């Protein structure tokens, strides 16, 4: 018996049956997913910034600094792609 069939029998539904729906959702909401992942990535970065700065800054400031760093990194990647592939833009 395949693992997929065993899981479907155990759980009562097929986990991979909604694969197409997930792809459609990710295509339609790509900006929302990118913002969500950016904020999730910001969580550990903000904690590192806050830990390195000791008690001199507030947690809100640490979040802001980490978010600013991620935005700068995203802009660098975007501009690098625009320079290398200008015909797509």
C-alpha atoms as a printed R data frame, in Angstrom:
   type eleno elety resid chain resno       x      y       z
1  ATOM     1    CA   UNK     A     1   0.000  0.000   0.000
2  ATOM     2    CA   UNK     A     2   1.241  3.462  -0.788
3  ATOM     3    CA   UNK     A     3   1.996  5.892   2.003
4  ATOM     4    CA   UNK     A     4  -0.437  8.374   0.471
5  ATOM     5    CA   UNK     A     5  -3.264  5.839   0.654
6  ATOM     6    CA   UNK     A     6  -2.404  4.904   4.250
7  ATOM     7    CA   UNK     A     7  -2.474  8.581   5.273
8  ATOM     8    CA   UNK     A     8  -5.750  9.117   3.431
9  ATOM     9    CA   UNK     A     9  -7.304  6.130   5.213
10 ATOM    10    CA   UNK     A    10  -5.937  7.218   8.590
11 ATOM    11    CA   UNK     A    11  -6.826 10.894   8.360
12 ATOM    12    CA   UNK     A    12 -10.025 10.488   6.413
13 ATOM    13    CA   UNK     A    13  -8.916 12.787   3.584
14 ATOM    14    CA   UNK     A    14  -6.127 12.995   1.041
15 ATOM    15    CA   UNK     A    15  -3.474 15.550   1.944
16 ATOM    16    CA   UNK     A    16  -2.242 15.992  -1.627
17 ATOM    17    CA   UNK     A    17  -5.668 16.330  -3.222
18 ATOM    18    CA   UNK     A    18  -5.693 20.098  -2.665
19 ATOM    19    CA   UNK     A    19  -2.315 20.643  -4.287
20 ATOM    20    CA   UNK     A    20  -3.790 22.521  -7.260
21 ATOM    21    CA   UNK     A    21  -5.851 24.748  -4.980
22 ATOM    22    CA   UNK     A    22  -2.736 25.652  -2.990
23 ATOM    23    CA   UNK     A    23  -0.886 26.587  -6.193
24 ATOM    24    CA   UNK     A    24  -3.812 28.739  -7.349
25 ATOM    25    CA   UNK     A    25  -3.982 30.422  -3.945
26 ATOM    26    CA   UNK     A    26  -0.258 31.159  -3.954
27 ATOM    27    CA   UNK     A    27  -0.435 32.643  -7.465
28 ATOM    28    CA   UNK     A    28  -3.393 34.870  -6.596
29 ATOM    29    CA   UNK     A    29  -2.002 36.039  -3.253
30 ATOM    30    CA   UNK     A    30   1.717 36.165  -3.902
31 ATOM    31    CA   UNK     A    31   2.122 39.654  -2.404
32 ATOM    32    CA   UNK     A    32   0.241 38.674   0.736
33 ATOM    33    CA   UNK     A    33   2.359 35.561   1.144
34 ATOM    34    CA   UNK     A    34   5.549 37.572   0.601
35 ATOM    35    CA   UNK     A    35   4.554 40.087   3.285
36 ATOM    36    CA   UNK     A    36   3.661 37.268   5.673
37 ATOM    37    CA   UNK     A    37   7.013 35.540   5.107
38 ATOM    38    CA   UNK     A    38   8.832 38.861   5.519
39 ATOM    39    CA   UNK     A    39   7.192 39.416   8.893
40 ATOM    40    CA   UNK     A    40   7.928 35.830   9.942
41 ATOM    41    CA   UNK     A    41  11.558 36.286   8.961
42 ATOM    42    CA   UNK     A    42  11.634 39.554  10.882
43 ATOM    43    CA   UNK     A    43  10.858 37.784  14.165
44 ATOM    44    CA   UNK     A    44  14.258 36.121  14.708
45 ATOM    45    CA   UNK     A    45  16.164 39.045  13.194
46 ATOM    46    CA   UNK     A    46  14.507 41.545  15.546
47 ATOM    47    CA   UNK     A    47  15.394 39.385  18.536
48 ATOM    48    CA   UNK     A    48  19.046 39.306  17.459
49 ATOM    49    CA   UNK     A    49  19.089 43.087  17.019
50 ATOM    50    CA   UNK     A    50  17.481 43.575  20.425
51 ATOM    51    CA   UNK     A    51  19.933 41.177  22.102
52 ATOM    52    CA   UNK     A    52  22.970 42.855  20.564
53 ATOM    53    CA   UNK     A    53  21.844 46.358  21.522
54 ATOM    54    CA   UNK     A    54  21.412 45.460  25.224
55 ATOM    55    CA   UNK     A    55  18.887 47.758  26.938
56 ATOM    56    CA   UNK     A    56  19.588 50.867  24.871
57 ATOM    57    CA   UNK     A    57  16.703 50.373  22.429
58 ATOM    58    CA   UNK     A    58  13.109 49.289  22.818
59 ATOM    59    CA   UNK     A    59  11.711 46.114  21.220
60 ATOM    60    CA   UNK     A    60   9.674 48.272  18.822
61 ATOM    61    CA   UNK     A    61  12.869 49.940  17.626
62 ATOM    62    CA   UNK     A    62  14.525 46.544  17.178
63 ATOM    63    CA   UNK     A    63  11.601 45.402  15.008
64 ATOM    64    CA   UNK     A    64  11.886 48.604  12.962
65 ATOM    65    CA   UNK     A    65  15.619 48.191  12.430
66 ATOM    66    CA   UNK     A    66  15.216 44.551  11.403
67 ATOM    67    CA   UNK     A    67  12.363 45.393   9.023
68 ATOM    68    CA   UNK     A    68  14.400 48.204   7.493
69 ATOM    69    CA   UNK     A    69  17.281 45.781   6.944
70 ATOM    70    CA   UNK     A    70  14.972 43.289   5.215
71 ATOM    71    CA   UNK     A    71  13.525 46.010   2.981
72 ATOM    72    CA   UNK     A    72  17.024 47.129   2.000
73 ATOM    73    CA   UNK     A    73  17.989 43.533   1.224
74 ATOM    74    CA   UNK     A    74  14.848 43.084  -0.903
75 ATOM    75    CA   UNK     A    75  15.610 46.282  -2.823
76 ATOM    76    CA   UNK     A    76  19.169 45.108  -3.462
77 ATOM    77    CA   UNK     A    77  17.948 41.799  -4.866
78 ATOM    78    CA   UNK     A    78  15.337 43.571  -7.021
79 ATOM    79    CA   UNK     A    79  17.803 46.092  -8.412
80 ATOM    80    CA   UNK     A    80  20.329 43.332  -9.083
81 ATOM    81    CA   UNK     A    81  17.680 41.457 -11.079
82 ATOM    82    CA   UNK     A    82  16.710 44.628 -12.986
83 ATOM    83    CA   UNK     A    83  20.338 45.291 -13.913
84 ATOM    84    CA   UNK     A    84  20.928 41.730 -15.107
85 ATOM    85    CA   UNK     A    85  17.580 41.271 -16.913
86 ATOM    86    CA   UNK     A    86  16.350 44.709 -18.030
87 ATOM    87    CA   UNK     A    87  14.223 43.292 -20.866
88 ATOM    88    CA   UNK     A    88  11.814 41.718 -18.359
89 ATOM    89    CA   UNK     A    89  11.094 45.068 -16.748
